[in-house]
Amino acid sequence: MRARLLLLSLATGALLSSAAAQTPAVPAVPPQPGQNPAGLAPPPGVNVITPSAPPAAATQRLRGTVQEFDGPFLTLRIPGRKTVTLGMTVATRIVRNRLMQLSDLQAGWYVAVEALKGADGKLRAQGIRVYPPGVRGVGEGLYPSAPDSPRLIVAGSLAQVAPGGIGGTLSLGFHGAAPDASGACVGHAAGAFGCTGTADILFARGVPIVSIEAGNGAQLVPGALVSASAAANPDGTLVAVSVTIERDPIPKEH
C-alpha cells in the first residue's frame, strides 16, 4: 500500500506522500474549462480578517504540519524550511481527505478510479477518490492519467460494488468523447455529445479510497498534515488559495 502513496497530487482545480505521512495515493481528475473543481463554498469555519486577496500569480505547493492557526494566518512546519506562514482569506478553499472502506461505497456516487490494464485486459484499481455531489461530471470519462502513461483514469457514476475474493469489483458508468477502434467509449465527456460506456474494475484490499469533503478552520489543529497552494503578494507574503487536510493529528501514545 505504501508504494501507492500519493500517486498523483490533488489537482483539485480538477478533480482529486510520503510513507511516513501515511497519506494514500489517489487519482486526480483533470479540470474542465469554466468549472469549479472542488465545488465547495468558502469554509464556514474560518472567520478571518482578510490580509489581501490572492494575486493572479503562479502558485507554489507547500506541505507540512500545522503549527498554529489563529484565523487570519496559518503557520506550517515544513521539513527543511522551519516554518512558513500563510495568510488565509474568506476565499481560501479548505478541503479534507477522509479514508474510506470498500463497504462505505454506495451506488450513484461520483468517483474517479486510477487503474492499470493487465495482460488479461482487465482493469485493476490503484486508487479511488470519491467526490462531493457538486463535482459530478467534472473530468468524466476514460483516459490516460498523463500523456504516454499506462495508468488510466475512469471517472463516472458508481453503478455497483461487488465484494469478493481479496477485494471485489467496481462497476462504473460514464460519458466519454467517442468510441475507439474496438467500439469502447473513451476520452473526456463532451457535454450532450460523445458516447456512453461502462467499466468493471477489480479492487484489492489495501488500495486507498479517499473521500474529498468540505473542510473548515476548526480542523486546522496543531499536528494536522496539510498541503497548500499559495500565491505571493507583491511584498512577498504568501496567501493560501487552497488548503487540503490530508491527515488529522496522530494521537500521542501514553
C-alpha positions as CSV (number, residue, x, y, z in Angstrom):
1,M,0.0,0.0,0.0
2,R,2.8,2.4,0.8
3,A,4.1,2.1,-2.7
4,R,0.8,3.6,-3.9
5,L,1.0,6.6,-1.6
6,L,0.3,9.9,-3.2
7,L,0.4,8.6,-6.8
8,L,-1.0,11.8,-8.1
9,S,-1.1,15.2,-6.4
10,L,-4.6,16.6,-5.7
11,A,-5.4,18.6,-8.8
12,T,-8.4,20.0,-7.2
13,G,-8.6,22.6,-9.7
14,A,-9.5,19.5,-11.4
15,L,-11.0,16.8,-9.7
16,L,-8.9,14.6,-7.0
17,S,3.3,11.3,0.5
18,S,5.4,10.0,1.9
19,A,5.1,6.7,3.7
20,A,5.8,8.4,7.0
21,A,2.8,10.6,6.4
22,Q,0.6,7.6,5.6
23,T,-1.3,9.6,3.1
24,P,-2.9,7.3,0.4
25,A,-2.4,8.0,-3.2
26,V,-5.5,8.7,-5.2
27,P,-6.2,9.8,-8.8
28,A,-6.7,13.4,-9.7
29,V,-9.2,14.3,-12.4
30,P,-8.2,16.9,-15.0
31,P,-10.3,20.1,-15.0
32,Q,-12.9,21.1,-17.4
33,P,-12.9,24.7,-18.7
34,G,-15.1,27.1,-16.6
35,Q,-15.9,24.6,-13.9
36,N,-15.2,24.9,-10.1
37,P,-13.1,21.8,-9.4
38,A,-14.0,21.2,-5.8
39,G,-17.5,22.7,-5.9
40,L,-17.0,23.9,-2.4
41,A,-18.2,27.1,-0.7
42,P,-15.8,29.2,1.3
43,P,-15.1,27.4,4.5
44,P,-17.7,28.2,7.2
45,G,-15.3,27.5,10.0
46,V,-12.9,30.3,9.0
47,N,-13.9,33.7,10.4
48,V,-10.9,35.7,9.3
49,I,-9.5,39.2,8.8
50,T,-8.6,39.3,5.2
51,P,-5.0,40.3,4.6
52,S,-5.3,40.7,0.8
53,A,-6.8,38.7,-1.9
54,P,-4.5,36.2,-3.6
55,P,-3.0,37.8,-6.7
56,A,-3.3,36.3,-10.1
57,A,0.2,34.8,-10.0
58,A,1.9,31.5,-10.2
59,T,1.2,29.4,-7.1
60,Q,3.5,27.2,-5.1
61,R,2.8,24.0,-3.4
62,L,3.7,23.5,0.3
63,R,3.3,20.5,2.5
64,G,3.8,20.3,6.3
65,T,2.1,20.0,9.7
66,V,0.0,22.7,11.3
67,Q,1.9,24.6,14.0
68,E,-0.7,27.3,14.6
69,F,-3.9,28.6,13.1
70,D,-5.4,31.8,14.5
71,G,-7.9,32.7,11.7
72,P,-6.0,35.3,9.7
73,F,-2.8,33.2,9.5
74,L,-1.9,29.6,9.1
75,T,1.6,28.6,10.2
76,L,3.1,25.3,8.9
77,R,6.1,23.4,10.0
78,I,7.8,22.3,6.8
79,P,10.8,19.9,6.7
80,G,13.9,21.8,5.8
81,R,12.3,25.2,5.9
82,K,11.4,25.5,9.6
83,T,8.1,27.4,9.4
84,V,6.1,29.2,6.8
85,T,3.1,31.5,7.5
86,L,0.2,31.8,5.0
87,G,-2.5,34.5,5.0
88,M,-6.0,33.0,5.0
89,T,-8.9,34.8,3.3
90,V,-12.6,34.1,3.0
91,A,-11.9,32.8,-0.5
92,T,-9.4,30.2,0.7
93,R,-10.8,26.8,-0.1
94,I,-10.4,24.2,2.6
95,V,-10.8,20.6,1.7
96,R,-10.5,17.5,3.9
97,N,-9.5,14.0,2.8
98,R,-11.1,11.1,4.6
99,L,-10.2,7.5,4.3
100,M,-13.0,5.1,3.5
101,Q,-13.5,1.3,3.2
102,L,-14.9,-0.6,0.3
103,S,-18.1,-1.3,2.3
104,D,-18.6,2.5,2.5
105,L,-19.1,3.0,-1.2
106,Q,-22.6,3.4,-2.5
107,A,-24.2,3.2,-5.9
108,G,-24.7,6.6,-7.5
109,W,-21.7,8.2,-6.1
110,Y,-19.4,10.1,-8.5
111,V,-15.9,8.6,-8.3
112,A,-12.6,8.6,-10.1
113,V,-10.6,5.4,-10.2
114,E,-6.9,5.2,-11.2
115,A,-6.4,1.8,-12.9
116,L,-3.9,-0.3,-14.7
117,K,-4.9,-2.7,-17.5
118,G,-3.4,-6.1,-17.1
119,A,-2.2,-8.5,-19.7
120,D,-5.6,-10.2,-19.5
121,G,-7.3,-6.9,-20.4
122,K,-8.8,-6.4,-17.0
123,L,-8.6,-3.1,-15.2
124,R,-7.2,-3.1,-11.6
125,A,-7.7,-0.2,-9.3
126,Q,-4.7,1.6,-7.9
127,G,-6.6,4.3,-6.0
128,I,-10.1,5.6,-5.7
129,R,-11.3,9.1,-5.0
130,V,-14.9,9.9,-4.0
131,Y,-16.2,13.4,-4.9
132,P,-19.0,15.5,-3.5
133,P,-22.3,15.9,-5.5
134,G,-21.4,19.4,-6.8
135,V,-18.4,17.9,-8.7
136,R,-20.4,15.4,-10.7
137,G,-19.4,15.3,-14.3
138,V,-16.0,17.1,-13.9
139,G,-13.3,15.2,-15.7
140,E,-15.7,12.4,-16.6
141,G,-14.6,9.7,-19.0
142,L,-11.8,7.1,-19.5
143,Y,-8.4,8.4,-20.5
144,P,-4.7,8.2,-19.6
145,S,-3.8,9.9,-16.3
146,A,-0.9,11.6,-18.2
147,P,0.5,11.6,-21.7
148,D,2.0,8.2,-22.5
149,S,1.1,6.9,-19.1
150,P,-0.1,3.3,-18.7
151,R,-2.3,4.4,-15.9
152,L,-5.9,5.2,-16.7
153,I,-8.5,7.4,-15.1
154,V,-12.1,6.1,-15.1
155,A,-14.4,8.8,-13.7
156,G,-18.1,8.4,-13.6
157,S,-21.1,7.2,-11.5
158,L,-20.6,4.1,-9.4
159,A,-23.2,1.5,-10.5
160,Q,-22.3,-1.5,-8.3
161,V,-19.9,-2.6,-5.7
162,A,-19.5,-6.4,-5.6
163,P,-17.2,-7.6,-2.7
164,G,-15.4,-10.9,-3.3
165,G,-12.1,-12.7,-3.1
166,I,-9.4,-10.4,-1.8
167,G,-11.3,-7.3,-2.6
168,G,-14.1,-7.0,-5.1
169,T,-15.3,-5.4,-8.4
170,L,-16.5,-1.9,-9.0
171,S,-18.8,-1.2,-12.0
172,L,-18.9,2.4,-13.3
173,G,-21.0,4.1,-15.9
174,F,-19.6,7.2,-17.7
175,H,-19.8,9.6,-20.6
176,G,-16.8,9.8,-23.0
177,A,-15.7,11.5,-26.2
178,A,-16.1,8.8,-28.9
179,P,-15.8,5.1,-29.4
180,D,-12.3,3.8,-30.2
181,A,-11.4,1.3,-32.9
182,S,-12.8,-1.6,-30.8
183,G,-16.0,0.3,-30.1
184,A,-15.2,1.1,-26.5
185,C,-16.2,4.6,-25.2
186,V,-13.0,6.6,-24.4
187,G,-11.9,10.2,-23.8
188,H,-13.3,13.0,-21.7
189,A,-17.0,13.6,-21.7
190,A,-18.2,16.1,-24.3
191,G,-21.4,17.5,-22.9
192,A,-24.5,16.3,-24.7
193,F,-22.3,14.7,-27.4
194,G,-20.0,11.8,-27.3
195,C,-20.6,8.3,-26.1
196,T,-21.6,6.3,-23.0
197,G,-19.6,3.5,-21.6
198,T,-19.2,1.1,-18.7
199,A,-16.1,-0.3,-16.9
200,D,-15.6,-3.2,-14.5
201,I,-12.6,-2.6,-12.3
202,L,-11.0,-5.2,-9.9
203,F,-10.3,-3.9,-6.4
204,A,-7.9,-5.4,-4.0
205,R,-7.7,-4.9,-0.2
206,G,-5.1,-2.2,0.6
207,V,-6.0,0.1,-2.4
208,P,-6.7,3.5,-0.9
209,I,-10.2,5.0,-1.0
210,V,-10.3,8.7,-0.2
211,S,-13.4,10.9,0.1
212,I,-13.0,14.7,-0.7
213,E,-15.1,16.7,1.7
214,A,-15.6,20.3,2.6
215,G,-13.3,21.3,5.4
216,N,-13.2,24.1,7.8
217,G,-10.8,26.1,10.0
218,A,-11.7,24.1,13.1
219,Q,-9.9,21.1,11.6
220,L,-6.6,23.1,11.1
221,V,-5.3,22.0,14.5
222,P,-1.7,21.6,15.5
223,G,-0.2,18.4,14.1
224,A,-2.6,18.0,11.2
225,L,-0.8,17.2,8.0
226,V,-1.8,19.6,5.2
227,S,-0.9,20.6,1.7
228,A,-1.5,24.1,0.5
229,S,-1.4,26.1,-2.8
230,A,-0.2,29.6,-2.1
231,A,0.4,32.8,-4.2
232,A,2.8,35.6,-3.3
233,N,1.7,39.2,-2.8
234,P,3.9,41.9,-4.2
235,D,5.5,42.3,-0.8
236,G,6.5,38.6,-0.7
237,T,3.9,37.4,1.8
238,L,2.1,34.2,0.9
239,V,-1.7,33.9,0.7
240,A,-3.3,30.5,0.7
241,V,-5.5,29.7,-2.3
242,S,-6.5,26.3,-1.1
243,V,-5.6,24.0,1.8
244,T,-6.1,20.3,1.9
245,I,-6.2,18.5,5.2
246,E,-4.5,15.1,4.4
247,R,-4.4,13.6,7.8
248,D,-5.6,14.5,11.3
249,P,-3.0,14.7,14.1
250,I,-1.7,11.4,15.2
251,P,-2.8,10.7,18.8
252,K,0.1,10.6,21.3
253,E,0.7,7.3,23.0
254,H,0.5,7.3,26.8
